[in-house]
Amino acid sequence: MAIVNAISNRFDELDEKIKFQREKEAQREKERLQRVQLFRDIFKTKYWNLGTDVDSLINQLEELGYFYAPASTKYHGTYIGGLFDHSWRVTKELVNLTTSLDLDWQRIESPYIVGMFHDLCKCDDYIYDPSGERFGHRDDLILNGHGEKSVIMAQKLLDLTDEEIACIRWHMGAYDNKENWNILGRAIEKYPNVLYTHTADMIATRIRGI
């Protein structure tokens, strides 16, 4: 009888684990759908001409894992969906800076495009370990880099202005390699919004913690 009870208890524990896992997966799916809808709301604006349909853009981002990827593995946004949450926070900070400082962009959509796509490389950089429920770095990358890789990936989704390219490429500011600082300086001189993009990123990560 004791053996039967022990087996029964183990089955009960297994059922609880399965139930918990299903509830967690359901919650993640709910959050993913919320992020997708938010993205749709951001970009489905009648006066924007991005050269692509927003639903087509979402489908391509889904394939990349944009709504699933983390923002990092140990610093900020380390969870599933962290990349989107960080990107949206950066976008909001960049829009706030644009409004408060009356920043001039080559097109009105730029703060949203730069903010949402500045870290697009992270869709490809990380891999999820379900056993440890954490993300790690992939060791089979074809493209490395950060800002430049995000530019390459973003340009496959939509046409970017020269200013948007510069802002995405140099959004890391002086965190980029020291040998690139002179080029960074020239980029800021030509496109001042490069500096404000980096500032928005720092506000999001260092102050807002996202």
Z-matrix of the N, CA and C atoms (Angstrom, degrees):
N
C 1 1.459
C 2 1.525 1 111.57
N 3 1.342 2 115.33 1 -38.44
C 4 1.459 3 120.18 2 179.30
C 5 1.518 4 111.08 3 -62.58
N 6 1.338 5 115.37 4 -38.54
C 7 1.468 6 120.37 5 178.94
C 8 1.523 7 110.41 6 -64.70
N 9 1.340 8 115.71 7 -43.21
C 10 1.465 9 120.68 8 179.36
C 11 1.526 10 110.69 9 -61.35
N 12 1.323 11 116.05 10 -43.44
C 13 1.468 12 119.99 11 178.79
C 14 1.523 13 112.01 12 -64.14
N 15 1.329 14 115.60 13 -39.11
C 16 1.467 15 120.15 14 179.84
C 17 1.523 16 110.50 15 -64.17
N 18 1.340 17 116.19 16 -43.48
C 19 1.469 18 121.08 17 178.72
C 20 1.523 19 110.14 18 -64.00
N 21 1.333 20 115.01 19 -43.13
C 22 1.466 21 119.86 20 179.14
C 23 1.526 22 111.28 21 -60.78
N 24 1.325 23 116.18 22 -41.95
C 25 1.464 24 120.67 23 179.19
C 26 1.527 25 111.56 24 -64.01
N 27 1.326 26 115.34 25 -38.15
C 28 1.469 27 119.10 26 179.46
C 29 1.522 28 110.78 27 -67.09
N 30 1.329 29 116.27 28 -38.34
C 31 1.471 30 119.72 29 176.46
C 32 1.524 31 110.75 30 -65.11
N 33 1.334 32 116.29 31 -38.88
C 34 1.467 33 120.51 32 178.00
C 35 1.523 34 110.54 33 -63.02
N 36 1.329 35 115.77 34 -42.24
C 37 1.461 36 119.74 35 178.67
C 38 1.520 37 110.79 36 -63.85
N 39 1.323 38 116.08 37 -39.91
C 40 1.465 39 120.98 38 178.89
C 41 1.518 40 110.38 39 -64.71
N 42 1.313 41 116.42 40 -43.04
C 43 1.466 42 120.70 41 178.58
C 44 1.529 43 110.78 42 -60.49
N 45 1.330 44 116.52 43 -40.37
C 46 1.464 45 120.99 44 179.21
C 47 1.526 46 111.08 45 -65.33
N 48 1.332 47 115.96 46 -40.58
C 49 1.460 48 119.86 47 178.67
C 50 1.526 49 111.01 48 -64.57
N 51 1.329 50 116.22 49 -42.35
C 52 1.464 51 120.73 50 179.54
C 53 1.531 52 109.95 51 -64.65
N 54 1.315 53 115.35 52 -42.83
C 55 1.467 54 120.24 53 179.16
C 56 1.527 55 110.42 54 -61.85
N 57 1.327 56 115.74 55 -44.98
C 58 1.471 57 120.40 56 179.82
C 59 1.522 58 111.08 57 -62.24
N 60 1.335 59 116.18 58 -42.20
C 61 1.458 60 120.93 59 -179.56
C 62 1.523 61 110.68 60 -64.50
N 63 1.315 62 117.57 61 -41.93
C 64 1.452 63 121.36 62 179.58
C 65 1.525 64 111.42 63 -65.70
N 66 1.315 65 115.92 64 -39.49
C 67 1.469 66 119.84 65 177.83
C 68 1.523 67 110.67 66 -64.97
N 69 1.332 68 115.99 67 -39.16
C 70 1.461 69 120.15 68 179.28
C 71 1.520 70 110.91 69 -66.92
N 72 1.322 71 116.84 70 -41.28
C 73 1.458 72 120.99 71 178.22
C 74 1.523 73 111.14 72 -66.02
N 75 1.325 74 116.48 73 -37.99
C 76 1.469 75 120.95 74 178.12
C 77 1.526 76 110.61 75 -64.66
N 78 1.334 77 116.40 76 -39.95
C 79 1.461 78 120.95 77 178.68
C 80 1.519 79 110.90 78 -66.35
N 81 1.332 80 116.38 79 -40.62
C 82 1.458 81 120.28 80 177.79
C 83 1.527 82 111.34 81 -63.44
N 84 1.315 83 116.22 82 -40.26
C 85 1.465 84 120.03 83 178.67
C 86 1.517 85 110.38 84 -66.05
N 87 1.319 86 117.01 85 -39.83
C 88 1.466 87 120.95 86 176.99
C 89 1.523 88 110.68 87 -60.95
N 90 1.325 89 116.47 88 -44.05
C 91 1.461 90 120.95 89 179.55
C 92 1.523 91 110.81 90 -66.80
N 93 1.333 92 117.55 91 -38.19
C 94 1.472 93 120.66 92 177.83
C 95 1.526 94 110.58 93 -61.20
N 96 1.314 95 116.69 94 -45.36
C 97 1.462 96 121.18 95 -179.70
C 98 1.529 97 110.89 96 -64.02
N 99 1.325 98 116.79 97 -35.52
C 100 1.463 99 120.60 98 177.05
C 101 1.521 100 110.65 99 -65.74
N 102 1.330 101 117.03 100 -40.23
C 103 1.461 102 120.75 101 178.56
C 104 1.522 103 110.89 102 -67.09
N 105 1.322 104 116.48 103 -40.83
C 106 1.463 105 120.46 104 178.04
C 107 1.518 106 110.33 105 -61.39
N 108 1.324 107 116.77 106 -43.67
C 109 1.464 108 120.37 107 -179.51
C 110 1.529 109 110.93 108 -65.93
N 111 1.318 110 117.04 109 -38.76
C 112 1.459 111 120.34 110 177.76
C 113 1.520 112 110.29 111 -63.15
N 114 1.331 113 116.84 112 -43.73
C 115 1.456 114 120.49 113 177.52
C 116 1.524 115 110.48 114 -60.06
N 117 1.321 116 116.47 115 -43.75
C 118 1.471 117 120.85 116 178.72
C 119 1.531 118 110.45 117 -60.29
N 120 1.312 119 116.09 118 -43.16
C 121 1.464 120 120.02 119 179.98
C 122 1.526 121 111.31 120 -63.72
N 123 1.338 122 116.44 121 -36.59
C 124 1.460 123 120.62 122 -179.13
C 125 1.522 124 111.28 123 -66.32
N 126 1.320 125 116.27 124 -45.25
C 127 1.462 126 120.13 125 -169.91
C 128 1.524 127 114.85 126 -98.36
N 129 1.314 128 118.02 127 -12.16
C 130 1.458 129 119.13 128 -178.52
C 131 1.531 130 109.37 129 -90.80
N 132 1.315 131 115.55 130 68.66
C 133 1.456 132 122.52 131 -179.14
C 134 1.515 133 108.61 132 -116.18
N 135 1.319 134 116.43 133 132.35
C 136 1.465 135 121.62 134 -169.02
C 137 1.521 136 114.55 135 -60.39
N 138 1.356 137 117.92 136 -30.34
C 139 1.451 138 118.38 137 -175.14
C 140 1.524 139 113.00 138 -90.27
N 141 1.335 140 117.44 139 4.17
C 142 1.451 141 119.92 140 178.67
C 143 1.516 142 110.85 141 -92.20
N 144 1.303 143 115.64 142 141.38
C 145 1.455 144 120.95 143 175.85
C 146 1.520 145 108.25 144 -128.60
N 147 1.322 146 116.19 145 89.22
C 148 1.454 147 121.73 146 -176.14
C 149 1.522 148 113.23 147 -91.65
N 150 1.316 149 116.44 148 -2.57
C 151 1.453 150 119.74 149 -179.51
C 152 1.510 151 113.13 150 77.17
N 153 1.325 152 117.44 151 12.92
C 154 1.461 153 120.76 152 177.67
C 155 1.518 154 109.15 153 -155.02
N 156 1.311 155 116.61 154 155.63
C 157 1.457 156 122.03 155 177.38
C 158 1.523 157 109.22 156 -80.78
N 159 1.331 158 116.49 157 138.15
C 160 1.459 159 119.72 158 -174.48
C 161 1.526 160 112.09 159 -62.61
N 162 1.320 161 118.01 160 -35.73
C 163 1.468 162 119.65 161 179.63
C 164 1.528 163 111.00 162 -69.77
N 165 1.334 164 115.91 163 -35.32
C 166 1.463 165 119.39 164 174.84
C 167 1.523 166 110.26 165 -65.43
N 168 1.329 167 116.24 166 -39.75
C 169 1.455 168 121.33 167 177.96
C 170 1.525 169 110.75 168 -62.70
N 171 1.324 170 116.49 169 -43.21
C 172 1.467 171 121.10 170 178.69
C 173 1.520 172 110.49 171 -62.25
N 174 1.335 173 117.47 172 -42.62
C 175 1.464 174 120.51 173 179.37
C 176 1.521 175 111.21 174 -60.43
N 177 1.326 176 116.78 175 -41.48
C 178 1.464 177 120.14 176 178.61
C 179 1.523 178 111.28 177 -66.65
N 180 1.331 179 116.28 178 -38.62
C 181 1.461 180 120.10 179 178.23
C 182 1.527 181 111.48 180 -67.91
N 183 1.319 182 116.14 181 -35.69
C 184 1.470 183 120.54 182 175.98
C 185 1.529 184 109.63 183 -60.67
N 186 1.330 185 116.14 184 -42.87
C 187 1.463 186 120.10 185 179.99
C 188 1.532 187 111.23 186 -63.70
N 189 1.323 188 115.93 187 -32.67
C 190 1.462 189 120.18 188 179.02
C 191 1.532 190 111.98 189 -77.02
N 192 1.328 191 116.74 190 -17.99
C 193 1.455 192 120.47 191 -176.32
C 194 1.518 193 112.78 192 85.73
N 195 1.319 194 116.71 193 23.43
C 196 1.467 195 122.35 194 -175.95
C 197 1.523 196 112.82 195 -59.55
N 198 1.313 197 117.44 196 -38.04
C 199 1.468 198 120.85 197 -177.27
C 200 1.532 199 112.24 198 -87.08
N 201 1.316 200 116.24 199 2.78
C 202 1.465 201 122.74 200 -176.77
C 203 1.528 202 111.79 201 -115.00
N 204 1.333 203 116.56 202 -33.33
C 205 1.464 204 122.05 203 -172.20
C 206 1.524 205 112.93 204 -65.18
N 207 1.331 206 116.32 205 154.52
C 208 1.474 207 120.50 206 174.77
C 209 1.523 208 109.75 207 -86.09
N 210 1.325 209 116.36 208 168.60
C 211 1.460 210 120.58 209 174.69
C 212 1.532 211 110.62 210 -84.34
N 213 1.324 212 116.61 211 -24.15
C 214 1.465 213 121.86 212 176.53
C 215 1.527 214 107.92 213 -165.78
N 216 1.322 215 116.25 214 177.22
C 217 1.467 216 119.64 215 178.56
C 218 1.528 217 112.60 216 -99.06
N 219 1.357 218 117.35 217 -15.85
C 220 1.465 219 117.84 218 -178.01
C 221 1.522 220 115.03 219 -151.39
N 222 1.328 221 119.11 220 -6.58
C 223 1.466 222 119.87 221 -174.27
C 224 1.529 223 113.17 222 -100.98
N 225 1.299 224 117.59 223 -55.40
C 226 1.465 225 120.94 224 -178.08
C 227 1.527 226 108.54 225 -153.55
N 228 1.329 227 115.37 226 148.38
C 229 1.468 228 119.34 227 178.48
C 230 1.513 229 112.94 228 55.78
N 231 1.330 230 116.46 229 47.54
C 232 1.468 231 120.44 230 -174.02
C 233 1.526 232 113.09 231 -81.52
N 234 1.304 233 117.70 232 3.97
C 235 1.461 234 122.83 233 -174.02
C 236 1.529 235 111.67 234 -102.39
N 237 1.324 236 115.92 235 168.67
C 238 1.458 237 121.32 236 176.00
C 239 1.532 238 109.01 237 -60.43
N 240 1.325 239 116.13 238 126.20
C 241 1.462 240 120.69 239 -177.81
C 242 1.514 241 113.21 240 90.26
N 243 1.328 242 117.64 241 -0.78
C 244 1.455 243 121.80 242 -177.46
C 245 1.524 244 113.34 243 -62.99
N 246 1.329 245 117.12 244 -34.13
C 247 1.463 246 120.24 245 179.18
C 248 1.518 247 111.23 246 -62.19
N 249 1.321 248 116.70 247 -45.70
C 250 1.461 249 119.55 248 179.29
C 251 1.521 250 110.66 249 -63.56
N 252 1.331 251 117.36 250 -45.52
C 253 1.458 252 120.77 251 -178.07
C 254 1.531 253 111.12 252 -61.32
N 255 1.334 254 116.09 253 -41.62
C 256 1.464 255 120.02 254 177.82
C 257 1.531 256 110.56 255 -65.75
N 258 1.315 257 116.63 256 -44.69
C 259 1.463 258 120.99 257 -178.19
C 260 1.529 259 111.05 258 -62.06
N 261 1.326 260 116.45 259 -40.27
C 262 1.462 261 120.67 260 179.02
C 263 1.521 262 110.35 261 -67.46
N 264 1.344 263 117.91 262 -37.61
C 265 1.462 264 120.36 263 177.53
C 266 1.531 265 110.57 264 -65.14
N 267 1.327 266 116.96 265 -43.51
C 268 1.464 267 121.14 266 177.76
C 269 1.528 268 109.99 267 -61.51
N 270 1.326 269 116.13 268 -42.25
C 271 1.466 270 120.27 269 178.29
C 272 1.520 271 111.15 270 -58.75
N 273 1.322 272 116.58 271 -46.40
C 274 1.462 273 120.19 272 -179.34
C 275 1.535 274 110.95 273 -63.22
N 276 1.327 275 116.80 274 -40.42
C 277 1.465 276 119.48 275 179.59
C 278 1.522 277 110.66 276 -67.75
N 279 1.336 278 116.72 277 -37.05
C 280 1.461 279 120.18 278 179.78
C 281 1.527 280 110.99 279 -69.76
N 282 1.313 281 116.82 280 -38.04
C 283 1.468 282 120.88 281 175.44
C 284 1.529 283 110.03 282 -64.94
N 285 1.333 284 116.93 283 -40.76
C 286 1.464 285 120.62 284 178.00
C 287 1.524 286 111.15 285 -61.79
N 288 1.343 287 116.68 286 -43.85
C 289 1.455 288 120.71 287 177.64
C 290 1.527 289 110.99 288 -63.91
N 291 1.314 290 116.15 289 -40.34
C 292 1.468 291 120.76 290 179.18
C 293 1.516 292 111.17 291 -61.00
N 294 1.321 293 115.73 292 -42.69
C 295 1.463 294 120.59 293 -178.41
C 296 1.528 295 111.71 294 -71.76
N 297 1.329 296 116.30 295 -48.26
C 298 1.472 297 120.29 296 -174.93
C 299 1.519 298 112.82 297 -71.37
N 300 1.335 299 117.90 298 -32.04
C 301 1.462 300 121.65 299 -178.01
C 302 1.522 301 112.59 300 -103.42
N 303 1.328 302 116.12 301 2.05
C 304 1.471 303 122.03 302 179.86
C 305 1.533 304 110.86 303 53.98
N 306 1.328 305 115.67 304 49.71
C 307 1.458 306 120.75 305 -179.73
C 308 1.526 307 110.72 306 -69.31
N 309 1.310 308 114.92 307 145.25
C 310 1.463 309 121.26 308 -179.11
C 311 1.523 310 109.21 309 -105.77
N 312 1.320 311 116.52 310 125.15
C 313 1.461 312 122.73 311 179.15
C 314 1.532 313 110.16 312 -116.44
N 315 1.336 314 115.63 313 160.12
C 316 1.462 315 119.58 314 179.00
C 317 1.520 316 111.95 315 -68.05
N 318 1.334 317 116.94 316 -25.76
C 319 1.465 318 121.15 317 172.44
C 320 1.521 319 108.80 318 -151.19
N 321 1.309 320 115.57 319 154.32
C 322 1.462 321 121.63 320 -171.53
C 323 1.528 322 112.61 321 -64.98
N 324 1.329 323 116.83 322 -25.66
C 325 1.468 324 120.28 323 -178.13
C 326 1.523 325 113.80 324 -77.27
N 327 1.334 326 117.62 325 -14.19
C 328 1.466 327 121.64 326 -168.73
C 329 1.526 328 115.60 327 -54.67
N 330 1.335 329 120.43 328 -44.62
C 331 1.473 330 117.85 329 179.91
C 332 1.529 331 112.70 330 -59.03
N 333 1.322 332 116.54 331 -33.28
C 334 1.461 333 120.71 332 179.57
C 335 1.530 334 110.90 333 -74.70
N 336 1.323 335 116.48 334 -42.81
C 337 1.463 336 120.69 335 179.87
C 338 1.527 337 110.41 336 -64.76
N 339 1.317 338 116.27 337 -48.50
C 340 1.468 339 120.95 338 -179.58
C 341 1.531 340 110.49 339 -63.36
N 342 1.323 341 116.45 340 -46.03
C 343 1.456 342 119.77 341 -178.26
C 344 1.522 343 113.24 342 -63.18
N 345 1.309 344 117.05 343 -44.33
C 346 1.462 345 120.51 344 -175.09
C 347 1.527 346 113.34 345 -77.98
N 348 1.348 347 117.16 346 -22.81
C 349 1.465 348 119.61 347 -173.97
C 350 1.527 349 114.14 348 -116.14
N 351 1.334 350 118.43 349 5.47
C 352 1.466 351 119.21 350 -174.71
C 353 1.527 352 112.55 351 -65.87
N 354 1.327 353 118.04 352 -27.07
C 355 1.470 354 121.76 353 -179.01
C 356 1.527 355 112.24 354 -112.66
N 357 1.305 356 116.83 355 28.78
C 358 1.472 357 120.24 356 -174.98
C 359 1.524 358 112.23 357 -58.68
N 360 1.315 359 117.25 358 -25.58
C 361 1.464 360 120.97 359 -179.75
C 362 1.526 361 112.11 360 -57.18
N 363 1.335 362 116.26 361 -26.80
C 364 1.460 363 119.80 362 -175.64
C 365 1.523 364 113.31 363 -69.21
N 366 1.319 365 116.36 364 -15.10
C 367 1.475 366 119.40 365 173.14
C 368 1.520 367 110.51 366 -62.19
N 369 1.325 368 115.50 367 -27.72
C 370 1.464 369 121.05 368 -173.74
C 371 1.528 370 112.88 369 -106.20
N 372 1.323 371 116.95 370 -12.79
C 373 1.470 372 120.29 371 -169.88
C 374 1.519 373 114.89 372 -85.84
N 375 1.333 374 117.21 373 -24.30
C 376 1.458 375 120.38 374 -170.49
C 377 1.529 376 112.07 375 -118.34
N 378 1.309 377 114.60 376 156.01
C 379 1.467 378 121.02 377 177.07
C 380 1.528 379 108.23 378 -132.86
N 381 1.318 380 115.84 379 142.48
C 382 1.464 381 121.06 380 -175.98
C 383 1.517 382 111.33 381 -90.74
N 384 1.308 383 115.60 382 133.66
C 385 1.462 384 122.40 383 175.83
C 386 1.526 385 107.84 384 -106.23
N 387 1.343 386 118.13 385 99.23
C 388 1.463 387 120.15 386 -176.10
C 389 1.518 388 113.34 387 -64.80
N 390 1.322 389 117.36 388 -27.13
C 391 1.462 390 119.37 389 -178.34
C 392 1.535 391 110.62 390 -67.60
N 393 1.331 392 115.53 391 -38.09
C 394 1.457 393 119.04 392 178.42
C 395 1.505 394 113.08 393 -101.03
N 396 1.343 395 115.45 394 -1.02
C 397 1.469 396 122.57 395 -178.61
C 398 1.529 397 110.77 396 49.45
N 399 1.321 398 115.37 397 52.79
C 400 1.455 399 120.81 398 178.51
C 401 1.529 400 109.23 399 -152.09
N 402 1.318 401 114.74 400 166.02
C 403 1.458 402 120.80 401 179.17
C 404 1.524 403 110.22 402 -103.00
N 405 1.326 404 114.61 403 149.24
C 406 1.454 405 121.58 404 174.33
C 407 1.515 406 109.65 405 -133.68
N 408 1.322 407 116.15 406 172.96
C 409 1.463 408 120.74 407 179.39
C 410 1.533 409 110.32 408 -81.68
N 411 1.317 410 115.35 409 137.58
C 412 1.464 411 119.75 410 175.28
C 413 1.526 412 109.53 411 -71.65
N 414 1.318 413 116.18 412 147.63
C 415 1.459 414 120.41 413 178.72
C 416 1.521 415 111.98 414 -113.55
N 417 1.346 416 116.14 415 15.30
C 418 1.461 417 119.72 416 -178.54
C 419 1.531 418 111.50 417 -126.16
N 420 1.332 419 116.42 418 31.58
C 421 1.459 420 120.10 419 -177.07
C 422 1.524 421 112.00 420 -67.84
N 423 1.313 422 115.45 421 144.97
C 424 1.461 423 122.02 422 173.39
C 425 1.527 424 109.77 423 -96.66
N 426 1.336 425 115.83 424 -39.03
C 427 1.465 426 121.74 425 175.94
C 428 1.514 427 109.15 426 -111.07
N 429 1.335 428 116.67 427 128.75
C 430 1.460 429 119.98 428 173.95
C 431 1.521 430 108.80 429 -106.15
N 432 1.323 431 116.42 430 -165.65
C 433 1.452 432 118.87 431 -178.63
C 434 1.520 433 111.61 432 90.30
N 435 1.324 434 115.09 433 175.12
C 436 1.459 435 119.81 434 -177.28
C 437 1.529 436 110.69 435 -126.05
N 438 1.334 437 116.62 436 -81.30
C 439 1.456 438 118.99 437 -179.82
C 440 1.512 439 112.84 438 -59.91
N 441 1.323 440 116.21 439 -44.56
C 442 1.465 441 119.55 440 -178.61
C 443 1.530 442 111.38 441 -65.67
N 444 1.323 443 116.41 442 -36.25
C 445 1.461 444 119.77 443 178.53
C 446 1.523 445 110.56 444 -68.74
N 447 1.316 446 117.16 445 -38.75
C 448 1.460 447 120.41 446 177.68
C 449 1.525 448 110.79 447 -63.27
N 450 1.328 449 117.02 448 -37.95
C 451 1.469 450 120.88 449 176.71
C 452 1.525 451 110.30 450 -61.46
N 453 1.315 452 116.23 451 -47.38
C 454 1.471 453 120.58 452 -179.48
C 455 1.521 454 110.75 453 -58.50
N 456 1.323 455 116.33 454 -46.04
C 457 1.468 456 120.56 455 -177.84
C 458 1.527 457 111.18 456 -68.69
N 459 1.327 458 116.84 457 -39.27
C 460 1.463 459 120.28 458 -179.34
C 461 1.523 460 111.33 459 -66.94
N 462 1.330 461 116.54 460 -36.67
C 463 1.461 462 119.93 461 -178.65
C 464 1.533 463 112.51 462 -69.18
N 465 1.309 464 116.35 463 -17.99
C 466 1.463 465 119.67 464 174.73
C 467 1.522 466 111.52 465 -78.54
N 468 1.345 467 115.62 466 -14.24
C 469 1.467 468 120.74 467 -178.27
C 470 1.515 469 112.44 468 -99.18
N 471 1.331 470 116.91 469 -38.17
C 472 1.458 471 120.92 470 -178.30
C 473 1.518 472 109.60 471 -159.71
N 474 1.327 473 115.97 472 162.25
C 475 1.459 474 120.92 473 179.82
C 476 1.527 475 109.88 474 -76.85
N 477 1.319 476 115.60 475 130.80
C 478 1.450 477 121.63 476 -179.99
C 479 1.528 478 110.83 477 -105.93
N 480 1.318 479 116.80 478 146.65
C 481 1.452 480 120.74 479 171.56
C 482 1.525 481 108.44 480 -76.42
N 483 1.329 482 116.45 481 163.68
C 484 1.463 483 119.99 482 177.73
C 485 1.527 484 110.69 483 -60.31
N 486 1.325 485 116.29 484 -36.81
C 487 1.462 486 120.58 485 179.19
C 488 1.527 487 111.20 486 -65.82
N 489 1.313 488 116.99 487 -42.83
C 490 1.468 489 120.77 488 178.17
C 491 1.519 490 111.21 489 -62.74
N 492 1.328 491 116.33 490 -40.26
C 493 1.463 492 120.78 491 177.79
C 494 1.524 493 110.07 492 -60.24
N 495 1.333 494 116.22 493 -46.30
C 496 1.470 495 120.25 494 -179.32
C 497 1.521 496 111.17 495 -64.25
N 498 1.334 497 116.94 496 -42.18
C 499 1.471 498 120.13 497 -178.18
C 500 1.524 499 111.76 498 -65.04
N 501 1.322 500 116.81 499 -41.79
C 502 1.467 501 120.27 500 178.74
C 503 1.532 502 110.30 501 -69.17
N 504 1.331 503 115.25 502 -45.20
C 505 1.466 504 118.74 503 -178.27
C 506 1.526 505 112.13 504 -59.85
N 507 1.345 506 117.80 505 -41.48
C 508 1.454 507 121.02 506 -171.83
C 509 1.524 508 113.23 507 -108.38
N 510 1.330 509 117.96 508 22.14
C 511 1.462 510 119.24 509 -176.10
C 512 1.528 511 112.99 510 -66.95
N 513 1.317 512 117.47 511 -16.48
C 514 1.471 513 120.41 512 178.70
C 515 1.525 514 112.35 513 -77.46
N 516 1.328 515 117.22 514 -10.25
C 517 1.454 516 120.35 515 179.26
C 518 1.522 517 111.88 516 57.77
N 519 1.335 518 116.43 517 -136.95
C 520 1.465 519 120.73 518 -177.71
C 521 1.523 520 113.04 519 -73.26
N 522 1.326 521 118.09 520 -3.25
C 523 1.467 522 120.46 521 172.07
C 524 1.524 523 110.74 522 -73.22
N 525 1.319 524 117.06 523 -12.54
C 526 1.464 525 121.04 524 174.05
C 527 1.527 526 108.30 525 -68.49
N 528 1.328 527 116.44 526 168.64
C 529 1.458 528 120.69 527 -178.82
C 530 1.530 529 111.22 528 -57.82
N 531 1.309 530 115.86 529 139.43
C 532 1.465 531 121.12 530 -174.94
C 533 1.521 532 112.21 531 -57.85
N 534 1.321 533 116.75 532 -33.88
C 535 1.468 534 119.56 533 -178.99
C 536 1.535 535 112.32 534 -67.89
N 537 1.334 536 116.10 535 -11.36
C 538 1.472 537 120.05 536 178.74
C 539 1.526 538 113.43 537 -97.90
N 540 1.314 539 117.62 538 1.71
C 541 1.464 540 120.14 539 -173.10
C 542 1.530 541 112.75 540 -62.55
N 543 1.329 542 118.08 541 -37.16
C 544 1.465 543 119.97 542 178.89
C 545 1.523 544 110.93 543 -63.96
N 546 1.338 545 115.95 544 -39.90
C 547 1.472 546 119.77 545 178.27
C 548 1.518 547 109.39 546 -67.55
N 549 1.339 548 116.79 547 -41.11
C 550 1.463 549 121.18 548 176.35
C 551 1.525 550 109.95 549 -56.81
N 552 1.311 551 117.06 550 -45.14
C 553 1.458 552 121.09 551 179.94
C 554 1.520 553 111.88 552 -60.43
N 555 1.328 554 116.69 553 -42.18
C 556 1.471 555 120.05 554 178.61
C 557 1.526 556 110.65 555 -65.80
N 558 1.339 557 115.97 556 -36.99
C 559 1.463 558 119.79 557 178.85
C 560 1.525 559 110.78 558 -63.58
N 561 1.333 560 116.61 559 -41.22
C 562 1.465 561 120.80 560 179.31
C 563 1.527 562 110.36 561 -66.51
N 564 1.325 563 116.35 562 -40.13
C 565 1.465 564 119.96 563 179.52
C 566 1.528 565 111.45 564 -62.75
N 567 1.324 566 116.44 565 -39.18
C 568 1.465 567 120.05 566 -178.98
C 569 1.517 568 111.43 567 -80.77
N 570 1.331 569 116.09 568 -38.58
C 571 1.467 570 121.38 569 -179.17
C 572 1.530 571 108.58 570 -128.77
N 573 1.319 572 118.25 571 87.39
C 574 1.469 573 120.84 572 -177.97
C 575 1.527 574 114.08 573 -54.58
N 576 1.325 575 117.16 574 -25.30
C 577 1.469 576 119.23 575 -178.89
C 578 1.528 577 112.69 576 -67.52
N 579 1.332 578 116.69 577 -12.06
C 580 1.471 579 120.06 578 171.53
C 581 1.525 580 109.44 579 -59.16
N 582 1.319 581 115.82 580 -44.22
C 583 1.465 582 120.96 581 -179.56
C 584 1.524 583 110.99 582 -65.25
N 585 1.327 584 116.58 583 -40.91
C 586 1.459 585 119.53 584 -178.39
C 587 1.533 586 111.41 585 -72.58
N 588 1.320 587 116.86 586 -28.20
C 589 1.465 588 120.00 587 174.42
C 590 1.521 589 109.85 588 -65.30
N 591 1.326 590 115.89 589 -44.75
C 592 1.470 591 119.76 590 177.13
C 593 1.525 592 110.32 591 -62.76
N 594 1.317 593 116.97 592 -40.25
C 595 1.462 594 121.00 593 179.27
C 596 1.525 595 111.24 594 -62.08
N 597 1.330 596 116.21 595 -43.66
C 598 1.467 597 120.54 596 178.39
C 599 1.527 598 110.77 597 -61.91
N 600 1.314 599 116.26 598 -39.14
C 601 1.465 600 121.05 599 178.64
C 602 1.524 601 110.41 600 -64.69
N 603 1.315 602 116.92 601 -41.83
C 604 1.457 603 120.82 602 179.00
C 605 1.522 604 112.21 603 -68.19
N 606 1.318 605 117.75 604 -37.64
C 607 1.456 606 120.71 605 176.38
C 608 1.529 607 110.14 606 -61.32
N 609 1.340 608 115.12 607 -43.89
C 610 1.460 609 120.38 608 -179.07
C 611 1.522 610 112.21 609 -63.47
N 612 1.334 611 116.36 610 -45.55
C 613 1.474 612 119.99 611 -174.10
C 614 1.522 613 112.76 612 -84.13
N 615 1.312 614 117.30 613 -45.05
C 616 1.465 615 121.18 614 -171.57
C 617 1.526 616 113.76 615 -88.25
N 618 1.324 617 116.40 616 -29.12
C 619 1.466 618 119.40 617 -177.91
C 620 1.533 619 110.83 618 -103.91
N 621 1.333 620 116.43 619 -50.29
C 622 1.468 621 120.05 620 -179.30
C 623 1.527 622 112.26 621 -79.99
N 624 1.339 623 116.38 622 -20.85
C 625 1.460 624 120.05 623 178.59
C 626 1.503 625 114.62 624 72.37
N 627 1.332 626 116.38 625 29.03
C 628 1.466 627 120.51 626 -179.86
C 629 1.523 628 108.97 627 -121.56
